[in-house]
Amino acid sequence: MRHVAATPIRTAVVGFGVSGKVFHAPLIAADPDYSLDVIVTADPTRAAEATRLYPQARVVPAPEALFALAGDLDLVVLGTPPLTHFDLASTAMAHGLHVVVDKPFVTTSAHGEGLISKASEAGVQLTVFQNRRWDADFLTLKKLLGEGALGEVRSFESRFEWWRPEGFGNWRDTASLAEGGGILHDLGAHLIDQAVQLCGAVEESYGETANHGPHPDGADTEAFVSLLHESGVRSRLWMNGMAAQVGPRFHVLGSRAGYTKWGLDHQEPALAGGMSPLDPSYGVEPQDAWGVLGIDGSTTSVPAETGAYPQFYAQLAAALRGEGSLPVDPAESLEVLRTIEKIHAFA
């Protein structure tokens, strides 16, 4: 397996929409283990913004220009629509480059299996940006479960809901199911991954999907998933971008207590607003956003763990230098994709 030197990891970000601009570029630029050397975007407005924000980076209009510079790079980060992931990642690995793929991982599990095999054959590392494993609320709940604060967990409920009837304003509004579209493929990649991380492997799955948008092929705008884990825990997951009123982000019931949390993690809006991951207040949840633990009539607020998206790249740097494991094993994202495919097949 190819390891990179102790010098900064020379990195290219492909795509400068929400994924590249809000998540990857700021996290990479703030980490001294990396240098942000190349940004790929064909959009002139985004290219100008990339140049303004990262003057040290070379901004190029197409992946072909990036791969012409492969000898001067170590890592490629794909912040592009899922339909492009397989071909771009395959080409990057053929050039001997390590690869981060944003979620959704790929459009089919067959493509996921193919990329994992290609990475092994090329001797490079492949990982998936499951950043929601470092949400403040997820880290808080993970800590509570590790401490046994809820007793034996019996029911895990999780939601990504908001009111956005006008759509996302990007590829998500038009991508077909075959192109990796639909809210189950997009947000299910987060919610199912979190459920598996907390509750263990899935034994049975069931789902319902609905299309309330303009997608003629039926790409879903609303989804519900029920998972029975081998541990015996039942997970119930909701995804909806047209929710006029939202439910709790987490609602977890155990034999000793419950835990309820409202509102989404604050890191994405903070990054979108220009906050640096190096800011001391980055990832800190305000007290009025904390979840509550206990039994009705006797609950207490639980101080939130600090949100930690930068940990993804910190762990990746160690892995690329042969000093630790990948932040996300792509085989785990592949299993999530297989679960989504099963649900789509019967929903």
Buried (B, 14 or more C-beta within 10 A) or exposed (E): EEBBEEEBBBBBBBBBBBBBBBBBBBBBBBBEBBBBBBBBBEEEEBBEBBEEBBEEBBBBEEBEEBBEBBEEBBBBBBBBBBBBBBEBBBBBBBBBBBBBBBBBBBBBBEBBBBBBEBBEEBEBBBBBBBBBBBBBBBBBBBEBBEEEBBEEBBEBBBBBBEEEEEBBEEBBBBBBBEBBBBBBBBBBBBBBBBBBBBBBEBEEBBBBBBBEBEBEEBBBBBBBBBBBBEEEBBBBBBBBBBBEEBBBBBBBBBEBBBBBBBBBBBBBEBBEEEBEBEEEEBBBBEEEBBBBBBEEEEBEEBEBBBBBBBBBBBBBBBBBBEEEEBBBBBEBBBBBBBBBEBBBEEB
